Amino acid sequence: MSRTVCLVTARMASARCPGKALMELLPGEPLLAVLIARMKTSKTVDEVALATSVNPENDAIADLGRSLGVRVFRGDEDDVLKRHIGAAWAFDADSLVRVTGDNPLTDVGTMDALVKLHRERHADYTYVPGEALLMGILAEVISTDALETSWNEGEPKHRSELVTLYIKEHPADFRIAMLDLEPALLRPSYRLTVDHPEDIRLQREIFKLLGKGPLVETRDAIALLDSRPDLVAINAHLTHKGVNHRSVELDAMVKAAQTSKP
């Protein structure tokens, strides 16, 4: 039986919103604690764990993870791909569910559907393609073997924060499964990631208004935004990282490669 670990990744460093992982999202609860609490509701993963870097500034992140009862792996600050591989080895994971620590509203239902599809298809990489990535509500599932191949065969650019770049640039070499996001969740114009102060302000409003503590359902958050354009406007002027747009652009090539396979 394969072992699947949900790996939440977080660091203190951020050009636009340093220390966001430890910013208070709910009274007395930092963003990272809320995210981990939500990931623990998964019905498919064998473990929820945390990865951060060895830099001393991330000691507080590691301490928080341990206080929440999750195992912590610390690896290279800049080689993000190597950090993921090290975590997979440390936690005996055949596959990692990659969850970034700046997405507190990562949808657990979609994550579980991805894990099930990944297992059914015996895939190397399973994800939701298209502009849904930009919303900040998605996880992705990657086999440890695919991570290792990406590091061994890839270039320095493939070891940055976009861990799956090598896979997407070489789709014919991997078994890739894709899942469509259900319409109730698909709002590409909504920004639910945290990379600017305005983003954390929006998240605080969502969690406060829904009043369910950390266990807010992503679909409830989206329904709230559907009814409150004033909330959407809080961070609507912000743009996404170029690396995320590059990932979306590669999806057409991924789809073509998978379609052509026998």
Phi, psi and omega in degrees: 000127181289151181250125183244125181244128172279114183253111175272126181249135182206147174218161176282329184293136174195130182294326188253336184211067184299141179077016186298329182299331183255006176291142182292124177258318171240159179307116179078003182233115178287163182309313184297322179295321178295315180298314181296320178300320180291319181294331179292349177275358179301142179260000187241333185277153181274339183197148169251126182227172184233139174236135174217184183263170181282351181301136183304332181296343180264009178302320182295325178294315179298318179298318179297316180303313180296322180294337179269001176083023177247148176287150185235132172246137178239129183221199185300138180292318188261328180273086186292323179298315178298324179296320177295317179297316178300320178294318179300317178295315184297327184256012178053044183266130171282330177218149174249138167265110186273120179234122181275141187290357177258016179238074185295341180257026172310129186279117184290323179299316177294321177301315179295322177296323178295317180297316179298316179296319179302317180289317181298320184270356186051048188277161171270328185210130181226130185200174175260117182278166172091192188290350176302332178305323186290343183290327183087032180236009190246145167256174173214152184246129184226132177287150177298323178300318180293323176297316180296317177299318180299320181287317183291322185263342187276179178253173178308326181296337182276357184254011180273198186294338177272083189298331185264012183300316181298317179300315182290331178278345180229057188295335181291343183270359186226155172272110185245131176245141182235141181238132175280137177283136182296146186304327182296341182255345188276104176221079185303337181278349178275138182246105184245014171271166180240109179220355180219160176304325179296328180294316180292327176298316179297315180301318179298320178296317181299309183294324179293314184290325180282334170060036180245020183066213181286341188270049175287136175277136180303320181295328177291322177297318180291320177298322177298314180295326176302326184266352184227079179300338177294328176287317178303325183291344183303318182234016184295339182279352184277152180250159181270161178298143179300327181296327178290320176296323178298320178298317179296319180299327183284347185298326179297320179292322178297313180299318181297319181293321181288325179295325184280350180286144180292000000 
